[in-house]
């Protein structure tokens, strides 16, 4: 059973929810094309950022998600870990809640999104 691995680096971004689908597809499409069926594991190697699969048509969904995550882990809590600024610890909390990986099926050389 063949395996492939691709490493991609995202540009640094400020706090918020972003669409990264096109960035990911550009980075992996040449490898994914090789598989009729399979599984793509996306792993974000970061401790204060996360991945989720969600609607991308309506910008309000991302704004609502940002608002909800800020409610779950607000910057105003008396965090002890603030080495990289006031959003450091709450970023770790949001990452722990959302997760850093996704498994997406591959069907006919494309991600089955």
BALOVEX-517013 format. One line per 3 residues: number of its first residue (from 1); their letters; for each residue x, y, z of C-alpha. Coordinates in steps of 0.2 Angstrom, whole numbers, always signed. Layout:
<dovos>
NUM = A = X/Y/Z  ...;
</dovos>
This chain:
<dovos>
1 = XXX = +0/+0/+0  +8/+16/-5  +9/+32/+6;
4 = XXX = +14/+50/+2  +18/+64/+13  +18/+83/+9;
7 = XXX = +23/+97/+20  +15/+114/+18  +18/+130/+28;
10 = XXX = +4/+143/+30  +8/+161/+32  +6/+168/+49;
13 = XXX = -11/+175/+52  -19/+185/+66  -33/+177/+78;
16 = XXX = -48/+172/+68  -56/+158/+57  -49/+157/+40;
19 = XXX = -53/+147/+24  -37/+136/+20  -45/+124/+7;
22 = XXX = -37/+131/-8  -20/+132/+0  -21/+114/+6;
25 = XXX = -28/+108/-11  -13/+117/-21  -1/+109/-9;
28 = XXX = -7/+91/-10  -17/+89/-27  -3/+82/-36;
31 = XXX = -1/+68/-23  -20/+65/-21  -22/+63/-39;
34 = XXX = -12/+47/-38  -25/+38/-28  -42/+31/-33;
37 = XXX = -47/+28/-15  -38/+32/+1  -38/+44/+16;
40 = XXX = -30/+60/+18  -24/+65/+35  -21/+84/+37;
43 = XXX = -11/+88/+53  -7/+105/+59  +9/+105/+68;
46 = XXX = +5/+120/+80  -1/+121/+98  -12/+136/+96;
49 = XXX = -20/+134/+80  -32/+121/+74  -42/+114/+59;
52 = XXX = -60/+111/+57  -72/+106/+42  -86/+119/+40;
55 = XXX = -97/+128/+28  -87/+140/+17  -100/+149/+7;
58 = XXX = -106/+161/+21  -93/+172/+30  -105/+174/+45;
61 = XXX = -101/+156/+49  -83/+160/+52  -87/+176/+62;
64 = XXX = -100/+165/+72  -87/+152/+75  -74/+165/+81;
67 = XXX = -87/+173/+93  -91/+156/+100  -73/+151/+103;
70 = XXX = -69/+168/+111  -84/+164/+122  -77/+147/+127;
73 = XXX = -59/+153/+129  -59/+172/+132  -43/+182/+133;
76 = XXX = -49/+190/+149  -47/+174/+160  -33/+175/+172;
79 = XXX = -22/+163/+162  -4/+160/+169  +4/+155/+153;
82 = XXX = +6/+172/+143  +23/+170/+136  +18/+175/+119;
85 = XXX = +5/+188/+123  -13/+189/+130  -20/+177/+117;
88 = XXX = -7/+163/+120  -16/+153/+133  -33/+155/+126;
91 = XXX = -26/+149/+109  -20/+133/+117  -37/+131/+124;
94 = XXX = -46/+133/+107  -34/+121/+99  -37/+108/+112;
97 = XXX = -56/+110/+109  -55/+110/+90  -41/+98/+87;
100 = XXX = -26/+99/+75  -30/+85/+62  -43/+80/+50;
103 = XXX = -46/+64/+40  -54/+67/+23  -58/+52/+11;
106 = XXX = -50/+52/-6  -62/+47/-20  -56/+46/-39;
109 = XXX = -40/+57/-36  -49/+71/-26  -53/+75/-8;
112 = XX = -72/+70/-5  -77/+86/+2;
</dovos>
